[in-house]
Amino acid sequence: MGRSCGYKPGNSGTRVAGIVLMAVGVLMFLIFVPRWVWTSALGICLISVGFLMWRFGA
């Protein structure tokens, strides 16, 4: 992809960390939804932060 598409070849470590955070957030959300609301909220936050790191990681 070229620069016109918004692709920036940046740090792949940030992208990997974002994917890991999203995966952990999904697992927490699926496992702890019936038990505690605060862990579900933490899972949603991890998914959000992971997505932002994956999408906009420099």
N, CA, C and O of each residue as an XYZ file, in Angstrom:
232
protein
N       0.835     -1.186      0.000
C       0.000      0.000      0.000
C       0.874      1.243      0.000
O       1.964      1.256      0.573
N       0.401      2.239     -0.623
C       1.153      3.476     -0.687
C       0.761      4.423      0.412
O      -0.103      4.124      1.236
N       1.402      5.564      0.416
C       1.106      6.568      1.428
C      -0.279      7.160      1.257
O      -0.852      7.673      2.219
N      -0.821      7.102      0.072
C      -2.144      7.691     -0.153
C      -3.248      6.923      0.563
O      -4.325      7.467      0.805
N      -2.988      5.654      0.905
C      -3.987      4.841      1.595
C      -3.899      4.980      3.105
O      -4.717      4.397      3.817
N      -2.947      5.722      3.609
C      -2.807      5.915      5.036
C      -1.981      4.848      5.727
O      -1.916      4.828      6.956
N      -1.349      3.964      4.976
C      -0.527      2.916      5.571
C       0.817      3.480      5.970
O       1.508      4.112      5.170
N       1.179      3.241      7.226
C       2.475      3.684      7.707
C       3.235      2.468      8.212
O       2.835      1.872      9.213
N       4.313      2.085      7.555
C       5.080      0.946      8.049
C       5.819      1.327      9.315
O       6.928      1.857      9.248
N       5.228      1.069     10.462
C       5.821      1.487     11.726
C       6.316      0.320     12.539
O       6.696     -0.718     11.999
N       6.307      0.495     13.815
C       6.807     -0.490     14.754
C       5.850     -1.673     14.817
O       4.700     -1.516     15.225
N       6.306     -2.838     14.422
C       5.437     -4.013     14.434
C       5.196     -4.497     15.859
O       4.221     -5.207     16.106
N       6.054     -4.133     16.794
C       5.851     -4.512     18.186
C       4.591     -3.904     18.763
O       3.908     -4.538     19.567
N       4.276     -2.686     18.365
C       3.058     -2.040     18.829
C       1.834     -2.755     18.275
O       0.836     -2.913     18.977
N       1.905     -3.182     17.036
C       0.789     -3.912     16.437
C       0.580     -5.256     17.121
O      -0.557     -5.654     17.372
N       1.659     -5.953     17.420
C       1.556     -7.247     18.098
C       0.984     -7.056     19.504
O       0.135     -7.831     19.945
N       1.452     -6.027     20.200
C       0.935     -5.747     21.542
C      -0.555     -5.423     21.484
O      -1.313     -5.827     22.365
N      -0.974     -4.702     20.461
C      -2.396     -4.390     20.304
C      -3.229     -5.636     20.076
O      -4.316     -5.773     20.637
N      -2.726     -6.541     19.259
C      -3.454     -7.786     19.001
C      -3.534     -8.626     20.270
O      -4.572     -9.223     20.554
N      -2.442     -8.675     21.036
C      -2.448     -9.439     22.288
C      -3.444     -8.838     23.274
O      -4.188     -9.572     23.924
N      -3.468     -7.510     23.392
C      -4.423     -6.870     24.290
C      -5.858     -7.148     23.870
O      -6.716     -7.383     24.721
N      -6.129     -7.125     22.566
C      -7.481     -7.433     22.102
C      -7.861     -8.866     22.438
O      -8.989     -9.128     22.856
N      -6.924     -9.799     22.259
C      -7.214    -11.205     22.551
C      -7.477    -11.417     24.040
O      -8.411    -12.126     24.413
N      -6.656    -10.805     24.886
C      -6.858    -10.928     26.331
C      -8.185    -10.294     26.739
O      -8.897    -10.830     27.587
N      -8.513     -9.161     26.142
C      -9.781     -8.505     26.449
C     -10.976     -9.354     26.058
O     -11.953     -9.428     26.803
N     -10.910     -9.994     24.904
C     -12.005    -10.861     24.467
C     -12.145    -12.055     25.408
O     -13.257    -12.422     25.787
N     -11.026    -12.657     25.782
C     -11.085    -13.789     26.707
C     -11.673    -13.374     28.060
O     -12.513    -14.077     28.620
N     -11.228    -12.237     28.572
C     -11.780    -11.765     29.846
C     -13.265    -11.486     29.727
O     -14.037    -11.806     30.631
N     -13.659    -10.898     28.629
C     -15.067    -10.572     28.432
C     -15.907    -11.837     28.358
O     -16.987    -11.894     28.945
N     -15.430    -12.846     27.651
C     -16.197    -14.081     27.505
C     -16.237    -14.909     28.786
O     -17.254    -15.532     29.090
N     -15.147    -14.919     29.530
C     -15.086    -15.745     30.732
C     -15.808    -15.086     31.913
O     -16.510    -15.762     32.665
N     -15.641    -13.784     32.075
C     -16.115    -13.136     33.289
C     -17.424    -12.380     33.156
O     -17.851    -11.756     34.127
N     -18.087    -12.403     32.002
C     -19.351    -11.677     31.856
C     -20.382    -12.127     32.881
O     -21.013    -11.274     33.504
N     -20.584    -13.421     33.085
C     -21.621    -13.793     34.041
C     -21.252    -13.519     35.503
O     -22.132    -13.521     36.364
N     -19.991    -13.288     35.793
C     -19.570    -13.199     37.189
C     -19.482    -11.776     37.709
O     -20.232    -11.395     38.607
N     -18.572    -10.988     37.153
C     -18.341     -9.655     37.682
C     -18.416     -8.624     36.565
O     -17.888     -8.812     35.470
N     -19.084     -7.544     36.882
C     -19.242     -6.480     35.887
C     -17.927     -5.737     35.673
O     -17.622     -5.340     34.548
N     -17.151     -5.544     36.727
C     -15.932     -4.745     36.576
C     -14.889     -5.454     35.719
O     -14.127     -4.790     35.016
N     -14.835     -6.789     35.757
C     -13.881     -7.475     34.892
C     -14.334     -7.446     33.435
O     -13.512     -7.429     32.519
N     -15.645     -7.440     33.233
C     -16.158     -7.291     31.874
C     -15.815     -5.913     31.322
O     -15.434     -5.772     30.160
N     -15.956     -4.901     32.171
C     -15.595     -3.542     31.754
C     -14.100     -3.450     31.463
O     -13.693     -2.774     30.518
N     -13.281     -4.125     32.266
C     -11.838     -4.147     32.024
C     -11.521     -4.837     30.701
O     -10.634     -4.400     29.969
N     -12.243     -5.913     30.394
C     -12.060     -6.592     29.114
C     -12.394     -5.694     27.941
O     -11.682     -5.686     26.937
N     -13.471     -4.941     28.064
C     -13.863     -4.010     26.996
C     -12.808     -2.913     26.836
O     -12.486     -2.515     25.716
N     -12.275     -2.431     27.951
C     -11.216     -1.412     27.875
C      -9.959     -1.965     27.212
O      -9.323     -1.277     26.413
N      -9.596     -3.212     27.545
C      -8.419     -3.821     26.917
C      -8.618     -3.988     25.415
O      -7.691     -3.767     24.636
N      -9.819     -4.377     25.010
C     -10.111     -4.502     23.581
C      -9.964     -3.153     22.902
O      -9.378     -3.058     21.823
N     -10.495     -2.106     23.528
C     -10.434     -0.767     22.936
C      -9.002     -0.266     22.819
O      -8.598      0.233     21.768
N      -8.237     -0.399     23.891
C      -6.846      0.064     23.867
C      -6.025     -0.761     22.877
O      -5.182     -0.223     22.158
N      -6.275     -2.053     22.846
C      -5.570     -2.904     21.893
C      -5.871     -2.532     20.463
O      -4.978     -2.521     19.616
N      -7.136     -2.225     20.187
C      -7.494     -1.819     18.827
C      -6.819     -0.505     18.459
O      -6.314     -0.348     17.347
N      -6.814      0.433     19.391
C      -6.173      1.719     19.101
C      -4.674      1.543     18.870
O      -4.106      2.177     17.980
N      -4.029      0.687     19.664
C      -2.598      0.432     19.454
C      -2.354     -0.254     18.127
O      -1.390      0.064     17.431
N      -3.218     -1.193     17.768
C      -3.056     -1.931     16.513
C      -3.286     -1.011     15.322
O      -2.553     -1.068     14.335
N      -4.300     -0.170     15.417
C      -4.678      0.670     14.282
C      -3.750      1.871     14.089
O      -3.354      2.193     12.969
N      -3.412      2.527     15.207
C      -2.649      3.772     15.108
C      -1.241      3.659     15.651
O      -0.575      4.675     15.853
N      -0.775      2.452     15.890
C       0.580      2.268     16.434
C       1.636      2.799     15.489
O       1.597      2.574     14.280
N       2.578      3.508     16.075
C       3.615      4.133     15.256
C       4.813      3.244     15.104
O       5.780      3.619     14.442
